[in-house]
Amino acid sequence: MMKVYLVGVGPGHREYITLKAVDTIKGADIVVGSRRALELFQVEGDRRYTLSKDVVGDLRKVIDYCRREGKSVAILSTGDPCFSGLLKTLLRYNIVGKEEIEVIPGISSIQVAASKLKISWEDYHIVTLHGREENRKLLLDLVKNNKKVIFLPSNLKEDILYLMENGIEGDREIVICENLSYPKERIVRCKLRDVLHLDLSYLVVCVID
């Protein structure tokens, strides 16, 4: 009988992978994920399936195969699957039902950012713009009302430009946590206007107090 494990693999470094995740992946017949996620594990041969840009199509294909063959599959989700992860994708597109999934939680970039900055993240509003540009308005309203916000940008420069074009002062401070857990990790504290001139990767978590 097919079993689907949705496994959170942390922000990127092996040190942030849980033992539960490691054991689950070892026992799965098929392991699916991005190239970056799969590199965290030594999965070889027919067990390994690398997702392309057509994530939904790939997941359907793998799940259909595992259902026919009665195989177990571990789907790797960066960070925690339940926040800006693959759980919503699997359920939204009816790829699998809730009763078929076991979710193995992981450490999210939000948690890592909070630990690096030594802040209690229950004091912050958490917003993701990953694939959800409509949340820019939510972010704007929170910042306008001087709420503390931790957010995952869609395109950071475009997101910041949106804030500034809609009444947020360019001298408002922001903290950018880039490449968390990777060798090139850095934390940048600057003004919103300065973000427009920075060279940043897409792996960022941002904090506005």
MDAnalysis code that builds the backbone (N, CA, C; Angstrom):
import MDAnalysis as mda
import numpy as np

u = mda.Universe.empty(627, n_residues=209, atom_resindex=np.repeat(np.arange(209), 3), trajectory=True)
u.add_TopologyAttr("name", ["N", "CA", "C"] * 209)
u.add_TopologyAttr("resid", np.arange(1, 210))
u.add_TopologyAttr("resname", ["MET", "MET", "LYS", "VAL", "TYR", "LEU", "VAL", "GLY", "VAL", "GLY", "PRO", "GLY", "HIS", "ARG", "GLU", "TYR", "ILE", "THR", "LEU", "LYS", "ALA", "VAL", "ASP", "THR", "ILE", "LYS", "GLY", "ALA", "ASP", "ILE", "VAL", "VAL", "GLY", "SER", "ARG", "ARG", "ALA", "LEU", "GLU", "LEU", "PHE", "GLN", "VAL", "GLU", "GLY", "ASP", "ARG", "ARG", "TYR", "THR", "LEU", "SER", "LYS", "ASP", "VAL", "VAL", "GLY", "ASP", "LEU", "ARG", "LYS", "VAL", "ILE", "ASP", "TYR", "CYS", "ARG", "ARG", "GLU", "GLY", "LYS", "SER", "VAL", "ALA", "ILE", "LEU", "SER", "THR", "GLY", "ASP", "PRO", "CYS", "PHE", "SER", "GLY", "LEU", "LEU", "LYS", "THR", "LEU", "LEU", "ARG", "TYR", "ASN", "ILE", "VAL", "GLY", "LYS", "GLU", "GLU", "ILE", "GLU", "VAL", "ILE", "PRO", "GLY", "ILE", "SER", "SER", "ILE", "GLN", "VAL", "ALA", "ALA", "SER", "LYS", "LEU", "LYS", "ILE", "SER", "TRP", "GLU", "ASP", "TYR", "HIS", "ILE", "VAL", "THR", "LEU", "HIS", "GLY", "ARG", "GLU", "GLU", "ASN", "ARG", "LYS", "LEU", "LEU", "LEU", "ASP", "LEU", "VAL", "LYS", "ASN", "ASN", "LYS", "LYS", "VAL", "ILE", "PHE", "LEU", "PRO", "SER", "ASN", "LEU", "LYS", "GLU", "ASP", "ILE", "LEU", "TYR", "LEU", "MET", "GLU", "ASN", "GLY", "ILE", "GLU", "GLY", "ASP", "ARG", "GLU", "ILE", "VAL", "ILE", "CYS", "GLU", "ASN", "LEU", "SER", "TYR", "PRO", "LYS", "GLU", "ARG", "ILE", "VAL", "ARG", "CYS", "LYS", "LEU", "ARG", "ASP", "VAL", "LEU", "HIS", "LEU", "ASP", "LEU", "SER", "TYR", "LEU", "VAL", "VAL", "CYS", "VAL", "ILE", "ASP"])
u.atoms.positions = np.array([
    [0.842, -1.203, 0.000],
    [0.000, 0.000, 0.000],
    [0.880, 1.257, 0.000],
    [0.527, 2.223, -0.863],
    [1.320, 3.440, -0.944],
    [1.259, 4.222, 0.365],
    [2.411, 4.789, 0.725],
    [2.488, 5.691, 1.870],
    [3.273, 6.918, 1.445],
    [2.739, 8.101, 1.740],
    [3.391, 9.345, 1.364],
    [3.917, 10.036, 2.615],
    [5.212, 10.288, 2.628],
    [5.838, 11.033, 3.717],
    [6.253, 12.389, 3.164],
    [5.772, 13.440, 3.776],
    [6.175, 14.792, 3.393],
    [7.170, 15.270, 4.435],
    [8.432, 15.393, 4.018],
    [9.528, 15.530, 4.969],
    [10.151, 16.927, 4.913],
    [10.102, 17.643, 6.014],
    [10.796, 18.917, 6.118],
    [12.282, 18.689, 6.299],
    [13.096, 19.328, 5.462],
    [14.539, 19.075, 5.493],
    [15.338, 20.285, 5.977],
    [14.654, 21.258, 6.590],
    [15.379, 22.385, 7.161],
    [15.779, 23.422, 6.127],
    [16.524, 24.436, 6.552],
    [16.857, 25.570, 5.681],
    [17.935, 25.285, 4.649],
    [18.674, 24.180, 4.786],
    [19.675, 23.887, 3.754],
    [20.902, 23.135, 4.217],
    [21.287, 23.302, 5.473],
    [22.473, 22.615, 5.977],
    [22.077, 21.318, 6.676],
    [22.910, 20.303, 6.529],
    [22.604, 18.993, 7.107],
    [22.421, 19.038, 8.615],
    [23.073, 19.980, 9.274],
    [22.953, 20.071, 10.727],
    [21.529, 20.351, 11.192],
    [20.697, 20.879, 10.293],
    [19.334, 21.238, 10.661],
    [18.310, 20.177, 10.259],
    [18.768, 19.013, 9.839],
    [17.863, 17.917, 9.497],
    [17.597, 17.090, 10.752],
    [16.347, 16.753, 10.986],
    [16.011, 15.958, 12.167],
    [16.320, 14.478, 11.937],
    [16.517, 13.749, 13.037],
    [16.748, 12.310, 12.937],
    [15.534, 11.603, 12.341],
    [14.344, 12.092, 12.667],
    [13.122, 11.528, 12.109],
    [13.116, 11.637, 10.593],
    [13.562, 12.777, 10.077],
    [13.626, 12.969, 8.627],
    [14.606, 11.988, 8.002],
    [15.776, 11.842, 8.608],
    [16.800, 10.927, 8.080],
    [16.279, 9.498, 8.045],
    [15.666, 9.049, 9.133],
    [15.151, 7.680, 9.205],
    [14.028, 7.451, 8.194],
    [13.179, 8.438, 8.028],
    [12.070, 8.315, 7.079],
    [12.581, 8.172, 5.656],
    [13.557, 8.986, 5.308],
    [14.105, 8.958, 3.947],
    [14.839, 7.647, 3.685],
    [15.534, 7.140, 4.681],
    [16.222, 5.848, 4.524],
    [15.239, 4.723, 4.214],
    [14.043, 4.793, 4.787],
    [13.090, 3.710, 4.635],
    [12.160, 3.834, 3.448],
    [12.188, 4.964, 2.735],
    [11.267, 5.181, 1.625],
    [11.762, 4.501, 0.342],
    [10.817, 4.009, -0.455],
    [11.177, 3.390, -1.734],
    [11.626, 4.432, -2.749],
    [10.947, 5.595, -2.753],
    [11.243, 6.677, -3.689],
    [11.445, 7.959, -2.890],
    [12.443, 8.756, -3.296],
    [12.689, 10.052, -2.642],
    [12.617, 11.141, -3.711],
    [11.752, 12.111, -3.482],
    [11.478, 13.164, -4.460],
    [11.836, 14.519, -3.864],
    [12.471, 15.373, -4.673],
    [12.768, 16.710, -4.179],
    [13.525, 17.526, -5.198],
    [13.784, 18.764, -4.848],
    [14.624, 19.610, -5.693],
    [16.051, 19.087, -5.639],
    [16.836, 19.501, -6.602],
    [18.240, 19.066, -6.624],
    [18.951, 19.489, -5.336],
    [18.648, 20.696, -4.878],
    [19.279, 21.210, -3.663],
    [18.899, 20.372, -2.441],
    [17.629, 19.978, -2.357],
    [17.181, 19.161, -1.221],
    [17.763, 17.757, -1.291],
    [17.797, 17.177, -2.488],
    [18.306, 15.809, -2.644],
    [19.794, 15.715, -2.330],
    [20.510, 16.817, -2.543],
    [21.949, 16.813, -2.263],
    [22.255, 16.647, -0.778],
    [21.259, 16.893, 0.063],
    [21.453, 16.726, 1.503],
    [21.540, 15.253, 1.894],
    [21.068, 14.368, 1.007],
    [20.999, 12.937, 1.311],
    [21.704, 12.147, 0.207],
    [22.232, 11.014, 0.561],
    [22.922, 10.176, -0.424],
    [21.928, 9.174, -1.007],
    [21.053, 9.714, -1.843],
    [20.038, 8.888, -2.499],
    [20.487, 8.627, -3.928],
    [20.592, 7.375, -4.298],
    [21.120, 7.024, -5.611],
    [20.130, 6.176, -6.396],
    [20.404, 6.061, -7.703],
    [19.689, 5.125, -8.563],
    [18.214, 5.416, -8.722],
    [17.436, 4.342, -8.794],
    [16.007, 4.439, -9.078],
    [15.206, 5.062, -7.943],
    [15.787, 5.191, -6.769],
    [15.068, 5.793, -5.632],
    [14.946, 7.305, -5.782],
    [15.796, 7.905, -6.563],
    [15.915, 9.363, -6.625],
    [15.089, 9.927, -7.782],
    [14.290, 10.969, -7.482],
    [13.528, 11.654, -8.524],
    [13.661, 13.161, -8.290],
    [14.258, 13.844, -9.268],
    [14.484, 15.285, -9.140],
    [13.336, 16.058, -9.763],
    [12.758, 16.970, -8.998],
    [11.652, 17.780, -9.493],
    [12.131, 18.797, -10.525],
    [11.335, 18.977, -11.566],
    [11.598, 20.010, -12.557],
    [10.796, 21.260, -12.188],
    [10.704, 22.206, -13.114],
    [9.902, 23.406, -12.853],
    [8.418, 23.072, -12.786],
    [8.029, 21.974, -13.418],
    [6.636, 21.527, -13.372],
    [6.435, 20.664, -12.124],
    [6.448, 21.321, -10.969],
    [6.394, 20.590, -9.702],
    [5.103, 19.787, -9.575],
    [3.989, 20.411, -9.905],
    [2.693, 19.736, -9.773],
    [2.630, 18.507, -10.677],
    [3.044, 18.679, -11.935],
    [3.039, 17.558, -12.871],
    [3.940, 16.430, -12.415],
    [5.121, 16.769, -11.914],
    [6.066, 15.759, -11.434],
    [5.506, 15.005, -10.229],
    [4.917, 15.743, -9.301],
    [4.370, 15.093, -8.110],
    [3.222, 14.155, -8.470],
    [2.372, 14.582, -9.396],
    [1.285, 13.702, -9.846],
    [1.847, 12.417, -10.438],
    [2.881, 12.561, -11.269],
    [3.468, 11.408, -11.938],
    [4.044, 10.418, -10.928],
    [4.779, 10.945, -9.961],
    [5.404, 10.077, -8.955],
    [4.363, 9.408, -8.071],
    [3.383, 10.196, -7.623],
    [2.341, 9.647, -6.748],
    [1.537, 8.565, -7.482],
    [1.196, 8.807, -8.746],
    [0.460, 7.808, -9.526],
    [1.264, 6.518, -9.647],
    [2.559, 6.667, -9.898],
    [3.432, 5.488, -9.998],
    [3.473, 4.719, -8.678],
    [3.666, 5.429, -7.589],
    [3.760, 4.781, -6.276],
    [2.432, 4.138, -5.874],
    [1.332, 4.760, -6.292],
    [0.013, 4.185, -5.984],
    [-0.164, 2.862, -6.744],
    [0.226, 2.843, -8.016],
    [0.110, 1.619, -8.817],
    [1.003, 0.509, -8.289],
    [2.222, 0.882, -7.894],
    [3.213, -0.119, -7.496],
    [3.196, -0.422, -6.005],
    [2.393, 0.318, -5.242],
    [2.341, 0.091, -3.803],
    [3.614, 0.466, -3.081],
    [4.273, 1.531, -3.555],
    [5.557, 1.957, -2.980],
    [5.369, 3.144, -2.041],
    [6.306, 3.285, -1.130],
    [6.312, 4.454, -0.248],
    [7.181, 5.539, -0.878],
    [6.786, 6.796, -0.652],
    [7.526, 7.908, -1.242],
    [7.748, 8.985, -0.197],
    [8.972, 9.504, -0.145],
    [9.321, 10.632, 0.717],
    [9.495, 11.860, -0.171],
    [8.675, 12.868, 0.069],
    [8.756, 14.114, -0.688],
    [9.463, 15.141, 0.178],
    [10.578, 15.656, -0.313],
    [11.396, 16.584, 0.464],
    [10.893, 18.011, 0.281],
    [10.646, 18.673, 1.393],
    [10.166, 20.052, 1.368],
    [11.133, 20.913, 2.173],
    [11.702, 21.923, 1.529],
    [12.657, 22.796, 2.205],
    [12.005, 23.473, 3.412],
    [12.761, 23.569, 4.491],
    [12.222, 24.186, 5.703],
    [11.194, 23.284, 6.341],
    [10.040, 23.848, 6.665],
    [8.932, 23.069, 7.211],
    [7.836, 22.962, 6.160],
    [7.305, 21.759, 5.919],
    [6.306, 21.578, 4.857],
    [5.033, 22.383, 5.066],
    [4.752, 22.769, 6.307],
    [3.487, 23.418, 6.632],
    [3.551, 24.937, 6.567],
    [4.718, 25.483, 6.220],
    [4.817, 26.935, 6.035],
    [5.567, 27.217, 4.748],
    [4.838, 27.734, 3.756],
    [5.416, 28.027, 2.452],
    [6.129, 26.791, 1.891],
    [5.544, 25.626, 2.179],
    [6.119, 24.357, 1.748],
    [5.187, 23.598, 0.824],
    [5.455, 22.299, 0.652],
    [4.733, 21.517, -0.339],
    [3.407, 20.936, 0.147],
    [3.098, 21.063, 1.436],
    [1.827, 20.521, 1.912],
    [0.657, 21.183, 1.187],
    [0.673, 22.493, 1.094],
    [-0.421, 23.211, 0.444],
    [-0.532, 22.814, -1.026],
    [0.603, 22.628, -1.690],
    [0.593, 22.222, -3.097],
    [-0.070, 20.861, -3.267],
    [0.308, 19.902, -2.440],
    [-0.254, 18.553, -2.539],
    [-1.759, 18.545, -2.326],
    [-2.229, 19.345, -1.371],
    [-3.652, 19.353, -1.054],
    [-4.450, 20.231, -2.012],
    [-3.895, 21.384, -2.381],
    [-4.621, 22.310, -3.255],
    [-4.918, 21.686, -4.609],
    [-3.955, 20.922, -5.127],
    [-4.123, 20.320, -6.452],
    [-4.632, 18.878, -6.381],
    [-5.094, 18.473, -5.208],
    [-5.673, 17.137, -5.029],
    [-4.751, 16.028, -5.522],
    [-3.465, 16.200, -5.269],
    [-2.489, 15.181, -5.669],
    [-2.587, 13.978, -4.746],
    [-2.792, 14.234, -3.469],
    [-3.057, 13.189, -2.485],
    [-4.064, 13.727, -1.477],
    [-4.679, 12.824, -0.728],
    [-5.586, 13.233, 0.326],
    [-4.863, 13.321, 1.654],
    [-5.437, 14.069, 2.589],
    [-4.818, 14.223, 3.907],
    [-4.570, 12.880, 4.580],
    [-5.484, 11.946, 4.364],
    [-5.372, 10.648, 5.025],
    [-4.201, 9.815, 4.498],
    [-3.646, 10.215, 3.355],
    [-2.535, 9.457, 2.769],
    [-1.169, 9.999, 3.182],
    [-1.152, 11.173, 3.803],
    [0.121, 11.849, 4.079],
    [0.502, 11.736, 5.554],
    [1.787, 11.490, 5.779],
    [2.361, 11.700, 7.106],
    [3.370, 12.829, 6.979],
    [3.160, 13.889, 7.730],
    [4.039, 15.058, 7.655],
    [5.124, 14.944, 8.719],
    [6.370, 15.056, 8.277],
    [7.519, 15.088, 9.183],
    [7.986, 16.537, 9.250],
    [7.721, 17.248, 10.349],
    [8.050, 18.676, 10.398],
    [9.556, 18.922, 10.332],
    [9.890, 20.104, 9.840],
    [11.299, 20.490, 9.757],
    [11.517, 21.851, 10.372],
    [12.749, 22.286, 10.405],
    [13.101, 23.598, 10.941],
    [13.008, 24.618, 9.815],
    [12.191, 25.633, 10.008],
    [11.980, 26.625, 8.953],
    [13.023, 27.731, 9.011],
    [13.146, 28.440, 7.892],
    [14.061, 29.584, 7.848],
    [13.608, 30.683, 8.805],
    [12.299, 30.738, 9.081],
    [11.781, 31.707, 10.049],
    [12.386, 31.442, 11.424],
    [12.396, 30.174, 11.822],
    [12.977, 29.808, 13.118],
    [14.458, 30.133, 13.175],
    [15.170, 29.832, 12.103],
    [16.615, 30.089, 12.081],
    [16.885, 31.592, 12.146],
    [16.120, 32.367, 11.386],
    [16.290, 33.827, 11.411],
    [16.055, 34.371, 12.811],
    [14.989, 33.903, 13.467],
    [14.693, 34.374, 14.823],
    [15.822, 34.025, 15.784],
    [16.402, 32.844, 15.612],
    [17.499, 32.444, 16.503],
    [18.750, 33.284, 16.258],
    [19.013, 33.611, 14.995],
    [20.183, 34.434, 14.674],
    [20.030, 35.853, 15.226],
    [18.803, 36.366, 15.159],
    [18.554, 37.743, 15.600],
    [18.190, 37.831, 17.073],
    [18.003, 36.644, 17.689],
    [17.646, 36.571, 19.113],
    [16.358, 37.348, 19.397],
    [15.342, 37.010, 18.618],
    [14.027, 37.607, 18.809],
    [13.002, 36.497, 19.053],
    [11.941, 36.828, 19.779],
    [10.860, 35.876, 20.024],
    [9.837, 36.030, 18.909],
    [9.752, 35.040, 18.047],
    [8.949, 35.244, 16.846],
    [7.450, 35.195, 17.100],
    [7.013, 34.863, 18.316],
    [5.582, 34.982, 18.593],
    [5.153, 36.449, 18.674],
    [6.131, 37.369, 18.768],
    [5.829, 38.801, 18.808],
    [5.661, 39.401, 17.414],
    [5.825, 38.578, 16.378],
    [5.827, 39.073, 15.004],
    [4.679, 38.474, 14.189],
    [4.230, 39.239, 13.214],
    [3.307, 38.719, 12.207],
    [4.158, 38.039, 11.125],
    [3.777, 36.839, 10.742],
    [4.539, 36.066, 9.758],
    [3.785, 36.083, 8.433],
    [4.470, 36.513, 7.376],
    [3.835, 36.629, 6.057],
    [4.744, 36.003, 5.007],
    [4.157, 35.202, 4.123],
    [4.932, 34.703, 2.989],
    [4.388, 35.303, 1.705],
    [5.283, 35.731, 0.834],
    [4.916, 36.218, -0.489],
    [5.304, 35.202, -1.559],
    [5.832, 34.045, -1.159],
    [6.225, 33.006, -2.115],
    [4.994, 32.550, -2.895],
    [4.929, 32.910, -4.156],
    [3.788, 32.522, -4.968],
    [2.493, 33.177, -4.542],
    [2.578, 34.207, -3.706],
    [1.368, 34.845, -3.176],
    [1.553, 36.365, -3.168],
    [1.650, 36.946, -4.345],
    [1.864, 38.390, -4.437],
    [0.702, 39.180, -3.851],
    [-0.481, 38.532, -3.746],
    [-1.618, 39.228, -3.146],
    [-1.360, 39.571, -1.681],
    [-0.380, 38.880, -1.070],
    [-0.043, 39.171, 0.323],
    [0.771, 40.448, 0.487],
    [1.178, 41.061, -0.625],
    [1.871, 42.344, -0.518],
    [1.010, 43.386, 0.187],
    [-0.299, 43.360, -0.108],
    [-1.212, 44.311, 0.532],
    [-1.271, 44.060, 2.037],
    [-1.284, 42.795, 2.431],
    [-1.261, 42.447, 3.854],
    [0.012, 42.963, 4.506],
    [1.153, 42.739, 3.836],
    [2.428, 43.228, 4.350],
    [2.412, 44.745, 4.477],
    [1.904, 45.408, 3.460],
    [1.827, 46.870, 3.469],
    [1.005, 47.370, 4.655],
    [-0.142, 46.769, 4.879],
    [-1.012, 47.195, 5.980],
    [-0.330, 47.000, 7.332],
    [0.382, 45.887, 7.486],
    [1.071, 45.626, 8.750],
    [2.178, 46.643, 8.997],
    [2.963, 46.932, 7.960],
    [4.072, 47.880, 8.115],
    [3.538, 49.286, 8.360],
    [2.462, 49.649, 7.650],
    [1.858, 50.972, 7.845],
    [1.386, 51.161, 9.280],
    [0.925, 50.069, 9.888],
    [0.406, 50.131, 11.253],
    [1.472, 49.826, 12.304],
    [2.744, 49.894, 11.855],
    [3.888, 49.728, 12.759],
    [3.883, 48.390, 13.504],
    [3.413, 47.339, 12.819],
    [3.457, 46.000, 13.377],
    [4.811, 45.357, 13.078],
    [5.254, 44.501, 13.973],
    [6.484, 43.752, 13.733],
    [6.187, 42.631, 12.740],
    [7.029, 42.525, 11.721],
    [6.759, 41.561, 10.651],
    [8.016, 40.778, 10.298],
    [7.847, 39.472, 10.128],
    [8.860, 38.622, 9.490],
    [8.227, 38.140, 8.194],
    [8.909, 38.346, 7.074],
    [8.293, 37.921, 5.812],
    [9.291, 37.270, 4.860],
    [8.740, 36.353, 4.073],
    [9.494, 35.711, 3.006],
    [9.103, 36.406, 1.708],
    [10.023, 37.094, 1.053],
    [9.674, 37.855, -0.148],
    [9.471, 36.962, -1.370],
    [8.747, 37.520, -2.338],
    [8.646, 36.880, -3.643],
    [9.833, 37.322, -4.492],
    [9.913, 38.614, -4.706],
    [11.074, 39.262, -5.314],
    [11.357, 40.462, -4.427],
    [12.416, 40.394, -3.636],
    [12.601, 41.378, -2.570],
    [12.615, 42.806, -3.079],
    [13.336, 43.089, -4.155],
    [13.407, 44.457, -4.649],
    [12.043, 44.950, -5.109],
    [11.293, 44.080, -5.782],
    [9.954, 44.471, -6.220],
    [9.022, 44.652, -5.034],
    [9.166, 43.799, -4.037],
    [8.323, 43.913, -2.839],
    [8.608, 45.218, -2.092],
    [9.882, 45.556, -1.963],
    [10.249, 46.797, -1.267],
    [9.792, 48.006, -2.059],
    [9.941, 47.960, -3.372],
    [9.480, 49.062, -4.219],
    [7.977, 49.264, -4.060],
    [7.247, 48.165, -3.964],
    [5.794, 48.251, -3.747],
    [5.485, 48.973, -2.439],
    [6.212, 48.635, -1.382],
    [5.990, 49.294, -0.090],
    [6.265, 50.798, -0.187],
    [7.386, 51.146, -0.808],
    [7.766, 52.549, -0.900],
    [6.818, 53.344, -1.788],
    [6.319, 52.709, -2.843],
    [5.392, 53.405, -3.750],
    [4.014, 53.573, -3.122],
    [3.789, 52.865, -2.009],
    [2.490, 52.933, -1.356],
    [2.572, 53.523, 0.053],
    [3.539, 54.431, 0.228],
    [3.532, 55.265, 1.412],
    [4.499, 54.915, 2.527],
    [5.296, 53.862, 2.371],
    [6.262, 53.512, 3.413],
    [7.553, 54.278, 3.162],
    [8.040, 54.955, 4.189],
    [9.254, 55.763, 4.058],
    [10.463, 54.900, 3.719],
    [11.302, 55.401, 2.831],
    [12.490, 54.664, 2.418],
    [13.531, 54.511, 3.494],
    [13.438, 55.347, 4.561],
    [14.422, 55.236, 5.633],
    [13.975, 54.278, 6.734],
    [12.866, 53.574, 6.505],
    [12.435, 52.537, 7.449],
    [13.474, 51.416, 7.443],
    [13.795, 50.887, 8.616],
    [14.851, 49.873, 8.717],
    [14.327, 48.474, 8.436],
    [15.203, 47.662, 7.852],
    [14.897, 46.270, 7.557],
    [16.129, 45.430, 7.869],
    [15.907, 44.206, 8.306],
    [16.996, 43.254, 8.508],
    [16.781, 42.118, 7.514],
    [17.819, 41.805, 6.751],
    [17.748, 40.750, 5.737],
    [18.673, 39.614, 6.141],
    [18.106, 38.442, 6.334],
    [18.887, 37.238, 6.651],
    [19.007, 36.424, 5.375],
    [20.210, 36.358, 4.849],
    [20.434, 35.750, 3.535],
    [21.207, 34.447, 3.662],
    [20.805, 33.458, 2.851],
    [21.515, 32.168, 2.781],
    [21.703, 31.528, 4.155],
    [20.650, 31.526, 4.947],
    [20.739, 30.975, 6.298],
    [21.184, 29.520, 6.286],
    [22.159, 29.225, 7.113],
    [22.776, 27.903, 7.299],
    [23.774, 27.537, 6.210],
    [23.883, 28.355, 5.172],
    [24.854, 28.094, 4.102],
    [26.172, 28.812, 4.396],
    [27.259, 28.409, 3.724],
    [28.554, 29.062, 3.961],
    [28.542, 30.572, 3.717],
    [27.712, 31.033, 2.784],
    [27.665, 32.463, 2.461],
    [26.574, 33.195, 3.242],
    [26.191, 32.634, 4.367],
    [25.177, 33.286, 5.209],
    [25.639, 34.687, 5.618],
    [24.701, 35.614, 5.592],
    [25.007, 36.962, 6.100],
    [23.718, 37.634, 6.554],
    [23.882, 38.584, 7.456],
    [22.758, 39.366, 7.960],
    [23.038, 40.830, 7.644],
    [22.119, 41.449, 6.906],
    [22.286, 42.828, 6.452],
    [21.230, 43.699, 7.132],
    [21.676, 44.752, 7.799],
    [20.768, 45.739, 8.389],
    [20.899, 47.025, 7.587],
    [19.784, 47.504, 7.048],
    [19.858, 48.688, 6.198],
    [18.499, 49.376, 6.128],
    [18.431, 50.453, 5.336],
    [17.176, 51.148, 5.067],
    [16.480, 50.466, 3.888],
    [15.162, 50.646, 3.829],
    [14.420, 50.044, 2.723],
    [14.973, 50.495, 1.365],
    [15.271, 51.772, 1.234],
    [15.755, 52.275, -0.050],
    [17.075, 51.624, -0.459],
    [17.883, 51.228, 0.536],
    [19.178, 50.616, 0.228],
    [19.032, 49.233, -0.382],
    [17.914, 48.564, -0.094],
    [17.696, 47.210, -0.617],
    [17.715, 47.212, -2.145],
    [17.245, 48.295, -2.747],
    [17.148, 48.372, -4.204],
    [18.510, 48.319, -4.877],
    [19.576, 48.532, -4.114],
    [20.931, 48.553, -4.689],
    [21.784, 47.369, -4.217],
    [21.189, 46.449, -3.472],
    [21.939, 45.308, -2.964],
    [21.899, 44.146, -3.936],
    [22.976, 43.357, -3.928],
    [23.033, 42.124, -4.710],
    [22.738, 40.974, -3.754],
    [21.540, 40.410, -3.856],
    [21.090, 39.397, -2.910],
    [20.654, 38.130, -3.634],
    [20.785, 37.002, -2.951],
    [20.242, 35.760, -3.486],
    [18.744, 35.733, -3.204],
    [18.059, 34.710, -3.712],
    [16.611, 34.600, -3.456],
    [16.333, 33.932, -2.115],
    [17.360, 33.439, -1.434],
    [17.186, 32.761, -0.156],
    [17.289, 33.768, 0.982],
    [16.206, 34.506, 1.210],
    [16.237, 35.547, 2.232],
    [14.984, 35.495, 3.109],
    [15.188, 35.882, 4.365],
    [14.097, 36.123, 5.306],
    [14.268, 37.560, 5.780],
    [13.169, 38.319, 5.807],
    [13.272, 39.736, 6.129],
    [12.469, 40.067, 7.390],
    [12.992, 41.026, 8.142],
    [12.361, 41.435, 9.395],
    [12.233, 42.951, 9.413],
    [11.017, 43.419, 9.687],
    [10.781, 44.850, 9.867],
    [10.144, 45.020, 11.237],
    [10.804, 45.781, 12.108],
    [10.281, 46.037, 13.458],
    [9.391, 47.269, 13.476],
])
